[in-house]
Amino acid sequence: MNWKLDDSMPIWIQLTEQITKRIVSGVYPLGEKLPSVRELAADASVNPNTMQRALSKLDDDGLTETNRTTGRTVTSSVDVVNDVRNKMAEQQVKRYLDGMAQLGFSNEQAKEMIELGENDL
């Protein structure tokens, strides 16, 4: 998997966001075991402590669960994942509307632009 990391914010936050996107999009399915911290860290080319910090945040957010004997798994709660997905979608919509407002479009005009774009697909 491709990891996109830059200097715009702390690496562990970027890792958390990218793993969250992978969970809500189904790349990491509900209830499935995640690769180990070391495997994920090696894949992302980061320090294992940095990856552990990101994964601990996912545990805190309820997206992952850690078991000493079986490792870390994605939550099996559809509700938790749907809540996170909806919050992320709301943030995307807000960014879009804010960007369109900066271009001088009203929310209604921004909606029309989406509908026009759908016709081009």
Phi and psi restraints in degrees (range 20) as a CNS / XPLOR table:
assign (resid 1 and name C) (resid 2 and name N)
       (resid 2 and name CA) (resid 2 and name C) 1.0 -87.8 20.0 2
assign (resid 2 and name N) (resid 2 and name CA)
       (resid 2 and name C) (resid 3 and name N) 1.0 130.5 20.0 2
assign (resid 2 and name C) (resid 3 and name N)
       (resid 3 and name CA) (resid 3 and name C) 1.0 -107.1 20.0 2
assign (resid 3 and name N) (resid 3 and name CA)
       (resid 3 and name C) (resid 4 and name N) 1.0 131.4 20.0 2
assign (resid 3 and name C) (resid 4 and name N)
       (resid 4 and name CA) (resid 4 and name C) 1.0 -113.3 20.0 2
assign (resid 4 and name N) (resid 4 and name CA)
       (resid 4 and name C) (resid 5 and name N) 1.0 102.4 20.0 2
assign (resid 4 and name C) (resid 5 and name N)
       (resid 5 and name CA) (resid 5 and name C) 1.0 -119.4 20.0 2
assign (resid 5 and name N) (resid 5 and name CA)
       (resid 5 and name C) (resid 6 and name N) 1.0 140.4 20.0 2
assign (resid 5 and name C) (resid 6 and name N)
       (resid 6 and name CA) (resid 6 and name C) 1.0 -143.6 20.0 2
assign (resid 6 and name N) (resid 6 and name CA)
       (resid 6 and name C) (resid 7 and name N) 1.0 -172.5 20.0 2
assign (resid 6 and name C) (resid 7 and name N)
       (resid 7 and name CA) (resid 7 and name C) 1.0 -93.5 20.0 2
assign (resid 7 and name N) (resid 7 and name CA)
       (resid 7 and name C) (resid 8 and name N) 1.0 11.6 20.0 2
assign (resid 7 and name C) (resid 8 and name N)
       (resid 8 and name CA) (resid 8 and name C) 1.0 -72.1 20.0 2
assign (resid 8 and name N) (resid 8 and name CA)
       (resid 8 and name C) (resid 9 and name N) 1.0 -24.5 20.0 2
assign (resid 8 and name C) (resid 9 and name N)
       (resid 9 and name CA) (resid 9 and name C) 1.0 -159.0 20.0 2
assign (resid 9 and name N) (resid 9 and name CA)
       (resid 9 and name C) (resid 10 and name N) 1.0 168.6 20.0 2
assign (resid 9 and name C) (resid 10 and name N)
       (resid 10 and name CA) (resid 10 and name C) 1.0 -55.4 20.0 2
assign (resid 10 and name N) (resid 10 and name CA)
       (resid 10 and name C) (resid 11 and name N) 1.0 141.2 20.0 2
assign (resid 10 and name C) (resid 11 and name N)
       (resid 11 and name CA) (resid 11 and name C) 1.0 -58.5 20.0 2
assign (resid 11 and name N) (resid 11 and name CA)
       (resid 11 and name C) (resid 12 and name N) 1.0 -42.0 20.0 2
assign (resid 11 and name C) (resid 12 and name N)
       (resid 12 and name CA) (resid 12 and name C) 1.0 -62.6 20.0 2
assign (resid 12 and name N) (resid 12 and name CA)
       (resid 12 and name C) (resid 13 and name N) 1.0 -32.7 20.0 2
assign (resid 12 and name C) (resid 13 and name N)
       (resid 13 and name CA) (resid 13 and name C) 1.0 -69.3 20.0 2
assign (resid 13 and name N) (resid 13 and name CA)
       (resid 13 and name C) (resid 14 and name N) 1.0 -41.4 20.0 2
assign (resid 13 and name C) (resid 14 and name N)
       (resid 14 and name CA) (resid 14 and name C) 1.0 -63.1 20.0 2
assign (resid 14 and name N) (resid 14 and name CA)
       (resid 14 and name C) (resid 15 and name N) 1.0 -41.0 20.0 2
assign (resid 14 and name C) (resid 15 and name N)
       (resid 15 and name CA) (resid 15 and name C) 1.0 -62.4 20.0 2
assign (resid 15 and name N) (resid 15 and name CA)
       (resid 15 and name C) (resid 16 and name N) 1.0 -44.5 20.0 2
assign (resid 15 and name C) (resid 16 and name N)
       (resid 16 and name CA) (resid 16 and name C) 1.0 -58.1 20.0 2
assign (resid 16 and name N) (resid 16 and name CA)
       (resid 16 and name C) (resid 17 and name N) 1.0 -46.4 20.0 2
assign (resid 16 and name C) (resid 17 and name N)
       (resid 17 and name CA) (resid 17 and name C) 1.0 -63.2 20.0 2
assign (resid 17 and name N) (resid 17 and name CA)
       (resid 17 and name C) (resid 18 and name N) 1.0 -42.4 20.0 2
assign (resid 17 and name C) (resid 18 and name N)
       (resid 18 and name CA) (resid 18 and name C) 1.0 -69.6 20.0 2
assign (resid 18 and name N) (resid 18 and name CA)
       (resid 18 and name C) (resid 19 and name N) 1.0 -38.8 20.0 2
assign (resid 18 and name C) (resid 19 and name N)
       (resid 19 and name CA) (resid 19 and name C) 1.0 -68.6 20.0 2
assign (resid 19 and name N) (resid 19 and name CA)
       (resid 19 and name C) (resid 20 and name N) 1.0 -38.7 20.0 2
assign (resid 19 and name C) (resid 20 and name N)
       (resid 20 and name CA) (resid 20 and name C) 1.0 -58.5 20.0 2
assign (resid 20 and name N) (resid 20 and name CA)
       (resid 20 and name C) (resid 21 and name N) 1.0 -45.3 20.0 2
assign (resid 20 and name C) (resid 21 and name N)
       (resid 21 and name CA) (resid 21 and name C) 1.0 -61.7 20.0 2
assign (resid 21 and name N) (resid 21 and name CA)
       (resid 21 and name C) (resid 22 and name N) 1.0 -37.6 20.0 2
assign (resid 21 and name C) (resid 22 and name N)
       (resid 22 and name CA) (resid 22 and name C) 1.0 -68.0 20.0 2
assign (resid 22 and name N) (resid 22 and name CA)
       (resid 22 and name C) (resid 23 and name N) 1.0 -32.6 20.0 2
assign (resid 22 and name C) (resid 23 and name N)
       (resid 23 and name CA) (resid 23 and name C) 1.0 -72.7 20.0 2
assign (resid 23 and name N) (resid 23 and name CA)
       (resid 23 and name C) (resid 24 and name N) 1.0 -50.4 20.0 2
assign (resid 23 and name C) (resid 24 and name N)
       (resid 24 and name CA) (resid 24 and name C) 1.0 -68.9 20.0 2
assign (resid 24 and name N) (resid 24 and name CA)
       (resid 24 and name C) (resid 25 and name N) 1.0 -23.2 20.0 2
assign (resid 24 and name C) (resid 25 and name N)
       (resid 25 and name CA) (resid 25 and name C) 1.0 -90.0 20.0 2
assign (resid 25 and name N) (resid 25 and name CA)
       (resid 25 and name C) (resid 26 and name N) 1.0 -5.7 20.0 2
assign (resid 25 and name C) (resid 26 and name N)
       (resid 26 and name CA) (resid 26 and name C) 1.0 91.3 20.0 2
assign (resid 26 and name N) (resid 26 and name CA)
       (resid 26 and name C) (resid 27 and name N) 1.0 2.2 20.0 2
assign (resid 26 and name C) (resid 27 and name N)
       (resid 27 and name CA) (resid 27 and name C) 1.0 -59.7 20.0 2
assign (resid 27 and name N) (resid 27 and name CA)
       (resid 27 and name C) (resid 28 and name N) 1.0 -42.8 20.0 2
assign (resid 27 and name C) (resid 28 and name N)
       (resid 28 and name CA) (resid 28 and name C) 1.0 -105.6 20.0 2
assign (resid 28 and name N) (resid 28 and name CA)
       (resid 28 and name C) (resid 29 and name N) 1.0 100.2 20.0 2
assign (resid 28 and name C) (resid 29 and name N)
       (resid 29 and name CA) (resid 29 and name C) 1.0 -67.0 20.0 2
assign (resid 29 and name N) (resid 29 and name CA)
       (resid 29 and name C) (resid 30 and name N) 1.0 156.5 20.0 2
assign (resid 29 and name C) (resid 30 and name N)
       (resid 30 and name CA) (resid 30 and name C) 1.0 -54.5 20.0 2
assign (resid 30 and name N) (resid 30 and name CA)
       (resid 30 and name C) (resid 31 and name N) 1.0 133.7 20.0 2
assign (resid 30 and name C) (resid 31 and name N)
       (resid 31 and name CA) (resid 31 and name C) 1.0 78.1 20.0 2
assign (resid 31 and name N) (resid 31 and name CA)
       (resid 31 and name C) (resid 32 and name N) 1.0 -4.6 20.0 2
assign (resid 31 and name C) (resid 32 and name N)
       (resid 32 and name CA) (resid 32 and name C) 1.0 -81.0 20.0 2
assign (resid 32 and name N) (resid 32 and name CA)
       (resid 32 and name C) (resid 33 and name N) 1.0 149.3 20.0 2
assign (resid 32 and name C) (resid 33 and name N)
       (resid 33 and name CA) (resid 33 and name C) 1.0 -74.4 20.0 2
assign (resid 33 and name N) (resid 33 and name CA)
       (resid 33 and name C) (resid 34 and name N) 1.0 135.0 20.0 2
assign (resid 33 and name C) (resid 34 and name N)
       (resid 34 and name CA) (resid 34 and name C) 1.0 -86.0 20.0 2
assign (resid 34 and name N) (resid 34 and name CA)
       (resid 34 and name C) (resid 35 and name N) 1.0 155.4 20.0 2
assign (resid 34 and name C) (resid 35 and name N)
       (resid 35 and name CA) (resid 35 and name C) 1.0 -58.7 20.0 2
assign (resid 35 and name N) (resid 35 and name CA)
       (resid 35 and name C) (resid 36 and name N) 1.0 160.8 20.0 2
assign (resid 35 and name C) (resid 36 and name N)
       (resid 36 and name CA) (resid 36 and name C) 1.0 -66.2 20.0 2
assign (resid 36 and name N) (resid 36 and name CA)
       (resid 36 and name C) (resid 37 and name N) 1.0 163.2 20.0 2
assign (resid 36 and name C) (resid 37 and name N)
       (resid 37 and name CA) (resid 37 and name C) 1.0 -55.7 20.0 2
assign (resid 37 and name N) (resid 37 and name CA)
       (resid 37 and name C) (resid 38 and name N) 1.0 -46.1 20.0 2
assign (resid 37 and name C) (resid 38 and name N)
       (resid 38 and name CA) (resid 38 and name C) 1.0 -64.0 20.0 2
assign (resid 38 and name N) (resid 38 and name CA)
       (resid 38 and name C) (resid 39 and name N) 1.0 -40.1 20.0 2
assign (resid 38 and name C) (resid 39 and name N)
       (resid 39 and name CA) (resid 39 and name C) 1.0 -64.2 20.0 2
assign (resid 39 and name N) (resid 39 and name CA)
       (resid 39 and name C) (resid 40 and name N) 1.0 -46.3 20.0 2
assign (resid 39 and name C) (resid 40 and name N)
       (resid 40 and name CA) (resid 40 and name C) 1.0 -63.8 20.0 2
assign (resid 40 and name N) (resid 40 and name CA)
       (resid 40 and name C) (resid 41 and name N) 1.0 -41.9 20.0 2
assign (resid 40 and name C) (resid 41 and name N)
       (resid 41 and name CA) (resid 41 and name C) 1.0 -62.9 20.0 2
assign (resid 41 and name N) (resid 41 and name CA)
       (resid 41 and name C) (resid 42 and name N) 1.0 -43.8 20.0 2
assign (resid 41 and name C) (resid 42 and name N)
       (resid 42 and name CA) (resid 42 and name C) 1.0 -63.9 20.0 2
assign (resid 42 and name N) (resid 42 and name CA)
       (resid 42 and name C) (resid 43 and name N) 1.0 -41.9 20.0 2
assign (resid 42 and name C) (resid 43 and name N)
       (resid 43 and name CA) (resid 43 and name C) 1.0 -62.5 20.0 2
assign (resid 43 and name N) (resid 43 and name CA)
       (resid 43 and name C) (resid 44 and name N) 1.0 -38.6 20.0 2
assign (resid 43 and name C) (resid 44 and name N)
       (resid 44 and name CA) (resid 44 and name C) 1.0 -88.5 20.0 2
assign (resid 44 and name N) (resid 44 and name CA)
       (resid 44 and name C) (resid 45 and name N) 1.0 -5.3 20.0 2
assign (resid 44 and name C) (resid 45 and name N)
       (resid 45 and name CA) (resid 45 and name C) 1.0 59.2 20.0 2
assign (resid 45 and name N) (resid 45 and name CA)
       (resid 45 and name C) (resid 46 and name N) 1.0 46.5 20.0 2
assign (resid 45 and name C) (resid 46 and name N)
       (resid 46 and name CA) (resid 46 and name C) 1.0 -128.1 20.0 2
assign (resid 46 and name N) (resid 46 and name CA)
       (resid 46 and name C) (resid 47 and name N) 1.0 166.4 20.0 2
assign (resid 46 and name C) (resid 47 and name N)
       (resid 47 and name CA) (resid 47 and name C) 1.0 -66.8 20.0 2
assign (resid 47 and name N) (resid 47 and name CA)
       (resid 47 and name C) (resid 48 and name N) 1.0 138.5 20.0 2
assign (resid 47 and name C) (resid 48 and name N)
       (resid 48 and name CA) (resid 48 and name C) 1.0 -56.3 20.0 2
assign (resid 48 and name N) (resid 48 and name CA)
       (resid 48 and name C) (resid 49 and name N) 1.0 -32.7 20.0 2
assign (resid 48 and name C) (resid 49 and name N)
       (resid 49 and name CA) (resid 49 and name C) 1.0 -64.9 20.0 2
assign (resid 49 and name N) (resid 49 and name CA)
       (resid 49 and name C) (resid 50 and name N) 1.0 -35.5 20.0 2
assign (resid 49 and name C) (resid 50 and name N)
       (resid 50 and name CA) (resid 50 and name C) 1.0 -66.7 20.0 2
assign (resid 50 and name N) (resid 50 and name CA)
       (resid 50 and name C) (resid 51 and name N) 1.0 -43.6 20.0 2
assign (resid 50 and name C) (resid 51 and name N)
       (resid 51 and name CA) (resid 51 and name C) 1.0 -65.3 20.0 2
assign (resid 51 and name N) (resid 51 and name CA)
       (resid 51 and name C) (resid 52 and name N) 1.0 -39.8 20.0 2
assign (resid 51 and name C) (resid 52 and name N)
       (resid 52 and name CA) (resid 52 and name C) 1.0 -60.3 20.0 2
assign (resid 52 and name N) (resid 52 and name CA)
       (resid 52 and name C) (resid 53 and name N) 1.0 -39.9 20.0 2
assign (resid 52 and name C) (resid 53 and name N)
       (resid 53 and name CA) (resid 53 and name C) 1.0 -62.7 20.0 2
assign (resid 53 and name N) (resid 53 and name CA)
       (resid 53 and name C) (resid 54 and name N) 1.0 -42.2 20.0 2
assign (resid 53 and name C) (resid 54 and name N)
       (resid 54 and name CA) (resid 54 and name C) 1.0 -63.7 20.0 2
assign (resid 54 and name N) (resid 54 and name CA)
       (resid 54 and name C) (resid 55 and name N) 1.0 -44.4 20.0 2
assign (resid 54 and name C) (resid 55 and name N)
       (resid 55 and name CA) (resid 55 and name C) 1.0 -68.0 20.0 2
assign (resid 55 and name N) (resid 55 and name CA)
       (resid 55 and name C) (resid 56 and name N) 1.0 -34.0 20.0 2
assign (resid 55 and name C) (resid 56 and name N)
       (resid 56 and name CA) (resid 56 and name C) 1.0 -63.0 20.0 2
assign (resid 56 and name N) (resid 56 and name CA)
       (resid 56 and name C) (resid 57 and name N) 1.0 -37.4 20.0 2
assign (resid 56 and name C) (resid 57 and name N)
       (resid 57 and name CA) (resid 57 and name C) 1.0 -64.3 20.0 2
assign (resid 57 and name N) (resid 57 and name CA)
       (resid 57 and name C) (resid 58 and name N) 1.0 -39.6 20.0 2
assign (resid 57 and name C) (resid 58 and name N)
       (resid 58 and name CA) (resid 58 and name C) 1.0 -65.2 20.0 2
assign (resid 58 and name N) (resid 58 and name CA)
       (resid 58 and name C) (resid 59 and name N) 1.0 -36.8 20.0 2
assign (resid 58 and name C) (resid 59 and name N)
       (resid 59 and name CA) (resid 59 and name C) 1.0 -61.0 20.0 2
assign (resid 59 and name N) (resid 59 and name CA)
       (resid 59 and name C) (resid 60 and name N) 1.0 -46.9 20.0 2
assign (resid 59 and name C) (resid 60 and name N)
       (resid 60 and name CA) (resid 60 and name C) 1.0 -60.7 20.0 2
assign (resid 60 and name N) (resid 60 and name CA)
       (resid 60 and name C) (resid 61 and name N) 1.0 -35.8 20.0 2
assign (resid 60 and name C) (resid 61 and name N)
       (resid 61 and name CA) (resid 61 and name C) 1.0 -79.6 20.0 2
assign (resid 61 and name N) (resid 61 and name CA)
       (resid 61 and name C) (resid 62 and name N) 1.0 -7.5 20.0 2
assign (resid 61 and name C) (resid 62 and name N)
       (resid 62 and name CA) (resid 62 and name C) 1.0 84.5 20.0 2
assign (resid 62 and name N) (resid 62 and name CA)
       (resid 62 and name C) (resid 63 and name N) 1.0 6.1 20.0 2
assign (resid 62 and name C) (resid 63 and name N)
       (resid 63 and name CA) (resid 63 and name C) 1.0 -82.0 20.0 2
assign (resid 63 and name N) (resid 63 and name CA)
       (resid 63 and name C) (resid 64 and name N) 1.0 -24.5 20.0 2
assign (resid 63 and name C) (resid 64 and name N)
       (resid 64 and name CA) (resid 64 and name C) 1.0 -131.3 20.0 2
assign (resid 64 and name N) (resid 64 and name CA)
       (resid 64 and name C) (resid 65 and name N) 1.0 160.7 20.0 2
assign (resid 64 and name C) (resid 65 and name N)
       (resid 65 and name CA) (resid 65 and name C) 1.0 -133.0 20.0 2
assign (resid 65 and name N) (resid 65 and name CA)
       (resid 65 and name C) (resid 66 and name N) 1.0 137.3 20.0 2
assign (resid 65 and name C) (resid 66 and name N)
       (resid 66 and name CA) (resid 66 and name C) 1.0 -110.6 20.0 2
assign (resid 66 and name N) (resid 66 and name CA)
       (resid 66 and name C) (resid 67 and name N) 1.0 132.0 20.0 2
assign (resid 66 and name C) (resid 67 and name N)
       (resid 67 and name CA) (resid 67 and name C) 1.0 -125.7 20.0 2
assign (resid 67 and name N) (resid 67 and name CA)
       (resid 67 and name C) (resid 68 and name N) 1.0 128.2 20.0 2
assign (resid 67 and name C) (resid 68 and name N)
       (resid 68 and name CA) (resid 68 and name C) 1.0 -55.9 20.0 2
assign (resid 68 and name N) (resid 68 and name CA)
       (resid 68 and name C) (resid 69 and name N) 1.0 -33.2 20.0 2
assign (resid 68 and name C) (resid 69 and name N)
       (resid 69 and name CA) (resid 69 and name C) 1.0 -92.6 20.0 2
assign (resid 69 and name N) (resid 69 and name CA)
       (resid 69 and name C) (resid 70 and name N) 1.0 -29.5 20.0 2
assign (resid 69 and name C) (resid 70 and name N)
       (resid 70 and name CA) (resid 70 and name C) 1.0 -110.3 20.0 2
assign (resid 70 and name N) (resid 70 and name CA)
       (resid 70 and name C) (resid 71 and name N) 1.0 -6.1 20.0 2
assign (resid 70 and name C) (resid 71 and name N)
       (resid 71 and name CA) (resid 71 and name C) 1.0 90.4 20.0 2
assign (resid 71 and name N) (resid 71 and name CA)
       (resid 71 and name C) (resid 72 and name N) 1.0 -158.8 20.0 2
assign (resid 71 and name C) (resid 72 and name N)
       (resid 72 and name CA) (resid 72 and name C) 1.0 -102.3 20.0 2
assign (resid 72 and name N) (resid 72 and name CA)
       (resid 72 and name C) (resid 73 and name N) 1.0 134.4 20.0 2
assign (resid 72 and name C) (resid 73 and name N)
       (resid 73 and name CA) (resid 73 and name C) 1.0 -125.0 20.0 2
assign (resid 73 and name N) (resid 73 and name CA)
       (resid 73 and name C) (resid 74 and name N) 1.0 157.8 20.0 2
assign (resid 73 and name C) (resid 74 and name N)
       (resid 74 and name CA) (resid 74 and name C) 1.0 -71.2 20.0 2
assign (resid 74 and name N) (resid 74 and name CA)
       (resid 74 and name C) (resid 75 and name N) 1.0 143.8 20.0 2
assign (resid 74 and name C) (resid 75 and name N)
       (resid 75 and name CA) (resid 75 and name C) 1.0 -54.7 20.0 2
assign (resid 75 and name N) (resid 75 and name CA)
       (resid 75 and name C) (resid 76 and name N) 1.0 152.3 20.0 2
assign (resid 75 and name C) (resid 76 and name N)
       (resid 76 and name CA) (resid 76 and name C) 1.0 -98.2 20.0 2
assign (resid 76 and name N) (resid 76 and name CA)
       (resid 76 and name C) (resid 77 and name N) 1.0 3.9 20.0 2
assign (resid 76 and name C) (resid 77 and name N)
       (resid 77 and name CA) (resid 77 and name C) 1.0 -84.7 20.0 2
assign (resid 77 and name N) (resid 77 and name CA)
       (resid 77 and name C) (resid 78 and name N) 1.0 109.9 20.0 2
assign (resid 77 and name C) (resid 78 and name N)
       (resid 78 and name CA) (resid 78 and name C) 1.0 -62.1 20.0 2
assign (resid 78 and name N) (resid 78 and name CA)
       (resid 78 and name C) (resid 79 and name N) 1.0 -37.9 20.0 2
assign (resid 78 and name C) (resid 79 and name N)
       (resid 79 and name CA) (resid 79 and name C) 1.0 -62.1 20.0 2
assign (resid 79 and name N) (resid 79 and name CA)
       (resid 79 and name C) (resid 80 and name N) 1.0 -44.1 20.0 2
assign (resid 79 and name C) (resid 80 and name N)
       (resid 80 and name CA) (resid 80 and name C) 1.0 -61.1 20.0 2
assign (resid 80 and name N) (resid 80 and name CA)
       (resid 80 and name C) (resid 81 and name N) 1.0 -48.0 20.0 2
assign (resid 80 and name C) (resid 81 and name N)
       (resid 81 and name CA) (resid 81 and name C) 1.0 -64.4 20.0 2
assign (resid 81 and name N) (resid 81 and name CA)
       (resid 81 and name C) (resid 82 and name N) 1.0 -42.4 20.0 2
assign (resid 81 and name C) (resid 82 and name N)
       (resid 82 and name CA) (resid 82 and name C) 1.0 -64.0 20.0 2
assign (resid 82 and name N) (resid 82 and name CA)
       (resid 82 and name C) (resid 83 and name N) 1.0 -38.9 20.0 2
assign (resid 82 and name C) (resid 83 and name N)
       (resid 83 and name CA) (resid 83 and name C) 1.0 -61.4 20.0 2
assign (resid 83 and name N) (resid 83 and name CA)
       (resid 83 and name C) (resid 84 and name N) 1.0 -46.0 20.0 2
assign (resid 83 and name C) (resid 84 and name N)
       (resid 84 and name CA) (resid 84 and name C) 1.0 -65.4 20.0 2
assign (resid 84 and name N) (resid 84 and name CA)
       (resid 84 and name C) (resid 85 and name N) 1.0 -43.6 20.0 2
assign (resid 84 and name C) (resid 85 and name N)
       (resid 85 and name CA) (resid 85 and name C) 1.0 -59.8 20.0 2
assign (resid 85 and name N) (resid 85 and name CA)
       (resid 85 and name C) (resid 86 and name N) 1.0 -44.2 20.0 2
assign (resid 85 and name C) (resid 86 and name N)
       (resid 86 and name CA) (resid 86 and name C) 1.0 -64.1 20.0 2
assign (resid 86 and name N) (resid 86 and name CA)
       (resid 86 and name C) (resid 87 and name N) 1.0 -40.3 20.0 2
assign (resid 86 and name C) (resid 87 and name N)
       (resid 87 and name CA) (resid 87 and name C) 1.0 -63.5 20.0 2
assign (resid 87 and name N) (resid 87 and name CA)
       (resid 87 and name C) (resid 88 and name N) 1.0 -41.1 20.0 2
assign (resid 87 and name C) (resid 88 and name N)
       (resid 88 and name CA) (resid 88 and name C) 1.0 -65.4 20.0 2
assign (resid 88 and name N) (resid 88 and name CA)
       (resid 88 and name C) (resid 89 and name N) 1.0 -39.2 20.0 2
assign (resid 88 and name C) (resid 89 and name N)
       (resid 89 and name CA) (resid 89 and name C) 1.0 -65.0 20.0 2
assign (resid 89 and name N) (resid 89 and name CA)
       (resid 89 and name C) (resid 90 and name N) 1.0 -41.1 20.0 2
assign (resid 89 and name C) (resid 90 and name N)
       (resid 90 and name CA) (resid 90 and name C) 1.0 -61.4 20.0 2
assign (resid 90 and name N) (resid 90 and name CA)
       (resid 90 and name C) (resid 91 and name N) 1.0 -40.0 20.0 2
assign (resid 90 and name C) (resid 91 and name N)
       (resid 91 and name CA) (resid 91 and name C) 1.0 -64.1 20.0 2
assign (resid 91 and name N) (resid 91 and name CA)
       (resid 91 and name C) (resid 92 and name N) 1.0 -40.1 20.0 2
assign (resid 91 and name C) (resid 92 and name N)
       (resid 92 and name CA) (resid 92 and name C) 1.0 -63.7 20.0 2
assign (resid 92 and name N) (resid 92 and name CA)
       (resid 92 and name C) (resid 93 and name N) 1.0 -43.5 20.0 2
assign (resid 92 and name C) (resid 93 and name N)
       (resid 93 and name CA) (resid 93 and name C) 1.0 -63.2 20.0 2
assign (resid 93 and name N) (resid 93 and name CA)
       (resid 93 and name C) (resid 94 and name N) 1.0 -43.7 20.0 2
assign (resid 93 and name C) (resid 94 and name N)
       (resid 94 and name CA) (resid 94 and name C) 1.0 -61.6 20.0 2
assign (resid 94 and name N) (resid 94 and name CA)
       (resid 94 and name C) (resid 95 and name N) 1.0 -43.6 20.0 2
assign (resid 94 and name C) (resid 95 and name N)
       (resid 95 and name CA) (resid 95 and name C) 1.0 -60.7 20.0 2
assign (resid 95 and name N) (resid 95 and name CA)
       (resid 95 and name C) (resid 96 and name N) 1.0 -42.1 20.0 2
assign (resid 95 and name C) (resid 96 and name N)
       (resid 96 and name CA) (resid 96 and name C) 1.0 -62.6 20.0 2
assign (resid 96 and name N) (resid 96 and name CA)
       (resid 96 and name C) (resid 97 and name N) 1.0 -50.0 20.0 2
assign (resid 96 and name C) (resid 97 and name N)
       (resid 97 and name CA) (resid 97 and name C) 1.0 -63.9 20.0 2
assign (resid 97 and name N) (resid 97 and name CA)
       (resid 97 and name C) (resid 98 and name N) 1.0 -39.3 20.0 2
assign (resid 97 and name C) (resid 98 and name N)
       (resid 98 and name CA) (resid 98 and name C) 1.0 -62.8 20.0 2
assign (resid 98 and name N) (resid 98 and name CA)
       (resid 98 and name C) (resid 99 and name N) 1.0 -43.6 20.0 2
assign (resid 98 and name C) (resid 99 and name N)
       (resid 99 and name CA) (resid 99 and name C) 1.0 -63.8 20.0 2
assign (resid 99 and name N) (resid 99 and name CA)
       (resid 99 and name C) (resid 100 and name N) 1.0 -41.5 20.0 2
assign (resid 99 and name C) (resid 100 and name N)
       (resid 100 and name CA) (resid 100 and name C) 1.0 -67.7 20.0 2
assign (resid 100 and name N) (resid 100 and name CA)
       (resid 100 and name C) (resid 101 and name N) 1.0 -36.7 20.0 2
assign (resid 100 and name C) (resid 101 and name N)
       (resid 101 and name CA) (resid 101 and name C) 1.0 -62.5 20.0 2
assign (resid 101 and name N) (resid 101 and name CA)
       (resid 101 and name C) (resid 102 and name N) 1.0 -38.2 20.0 2
assign (resid 101 and name C) (resid 102 and name N)
       (resid 102 and name CA) (resid 102 and name C) 1.0 -64.8 20.0 2
assign (resid 102 and name N) (resid 102 and name CA)
       (resid 102 and name C) (resid 103 and name N) 1.0 -24.9 20.0 2
assign (resid 102 and name C) (resid 103 and name N)
       (resid 103 and name CA) (resid 103 and name C) 1.0 -87.9 20.0 2
assign (resid 103 and name N) (resid 103 and name CA)
       (resid 103 and name C) (resid 104 and name N) 1.0 -2.2 20.0 2
assign (resid 103 and name C) (resid 104 and name N)
       (resid 104 and name CA) (resid 104 and name C) 1.0 93.9 20.0 2
assign (resid 104 and name N) (resid 104 and name CA)
       (resid 104 and name C) (resid 105 and name N) 1.0 12.1 20.0 2
assign (resid 104 and name C) (resid 105 and name N)
       (resid 105 and name CA) (resid 105 and name C) 1.0 -91.5 20.0 2
assign (resid 105 and name N) (resid 105 and name CA)
       (resid 105 and name C) (resid 106 and name N) 1.0 142.3 20.0 2
assign (resid 105 and name C) (resid 106 and name N)
       (resid 106 and name CA) (resid 106 and name C) 1.0 -78.2 20.0 2
assign (resid 106 and name N) (resid 106 and name CA)
       (resid 106 and name C) (resid 107 and name N) 1.0 167.7 20.0 2
assign (resid 106 and name C) (resid 107 and name N)
       (resid 107 and name CA) (resid 107 and name C) 1.0 -60.0 20.0 2
assign (resid 107 and name N) (resid 107 and name CA)
       (resid 107 and name C) (resid 108 and name N) 1.0 -38.2 20.0 2
assign (resid 107 and name C) (resid 108 and name N)
       (resid 108 and name CA) (resid 108 and name C) 1.0 -65.1 20.0 2
assign (resid 108 and name N) (resid 108 and name CA)
       (resid 108 and name C) (resid 109 and name N) 1.0 -42.4 20.0 2
assign (resid 108 and name C) (resid 109 and name N)
       (resid 109 and name CA) (resid 109 and name C) 1.0 -65.8 20.0 2
assign (resid 109 and name N) (resid 109 and name CA)
       (resid 109 and name C) (resid 110 and name N) 1.0 -37.3 20.0 2
assign (resid 109 and name C) (resid 110 and name N)
       (resid 110 and name CA) (resid 110 and name C) 1.0 -63.8 20.0 2
assign (resid 110 and name N) (resid 110 and name CA)
       (resid 110 and name C) (resid 111 and name N) 1.0 -39.7 20.0 2
assign (resid 110 and name C) (resid 111 and name N)
       (resid 111 and name CA) (resid 111 and name C) 1.0 -64.0 20.0 2
assign (resid 111 and name N) (resid 111 and name CA)
       (resid 111 and name C) (resid 112 and name N) 1.0 -41.9 20.0 2
assign (resid 111 and name C) (resid 112 and name N)
       (resid 112 and name CA) (resid 112 and name C) 1.0 -62.5 20.0 2
assign (resid 112 and name N) (resid 112 and name CA)
       (resid 112 and name C) (resid 113 and name N) 1.0 -36.3 20.0 2
assign (resid 112 and name C) (resid 113 and name N)
       (resid 113 and name CA) (resid 113 and name C) 1.0 -63.9 20.0 2
assign (resid 113 and name N) (resid 113 and name CA)
       (resid 113 and name C) (resid 114 and name N) 1.0 -37.6 20.0 2
assign (resid 113 and name C) (resid 114 and name N)
       (resid 114 and name CA) (resid 114 and name C) 1.0 -64.7 20.0 2
assign (resid 114 and name N) (resid 114 and name CA)
       (resid 114 and name C) (resid 115 and name N) 1.0 -45.7 20.0 2
assign (resid 114 and name C) (resid 115 and name N)
       (resid 115 and name CA) (resid 115 and name C) 1.0 -62.9 20.0 2
assign (resid 115 and name N) (resid 115 and name CA)
       (resid 115 and name C) (resid 116 and name N) 1.0 -38.5 20.0 2
assign (resid 115 and name C) (resid 116 and name N)
       (resid 116 and name CA) (resid 116 and name C) 1.0 -64.6 20.0 2
assign (resid 116 and name N) (resid 116 and name CA)
       (resid 116 and name C) (resid 117 and name N) 1.0 -41.7 20.0 2
assign (resid 116 and name C) (resid 117 and name N)
       (resid 117 and name CA) (resid 117 and name C) 1.0 -64.0 20.0 2
assign (resid 117 and name N) (resid 117 and name CA)
       (resid 117 and name C) (resid 118 and name N) 1.0 -35.7 20.0 2
assign (resid 117 and name C) (resid 118 and name N)
       (resid 118 and name CA) (resid 118 and name C) 1.0 -63.8 20.0 2
assign (resid 118 and name N) (resid 118 and name CA)
       (resid 118 and name C) (resid 119 and name N) 1.0 -33.8 20.0 2
assign (resid 118 and name C) (resid 119 and name N)
       (resid 119 and name CA) (resid 119 and name C) 1.0 -68.9 20.0 2
assign (resid 119 and name N) (resid 119 and name CA)
       (resid 119 and name C) (resid 120 and name N) 1.0 -24.7 20.0 2
assign (resid 119 and name C) (resid 120 and name N)
       (resid 120 and name CA) (resid 120 and name C) 1.0 -82.5 20.0 2
assign (resid 120 and name N) (resid 120 and name CA)
       (resid 120 and name C) (resid 121 and name N) 1.0 -11.0 20.0 2
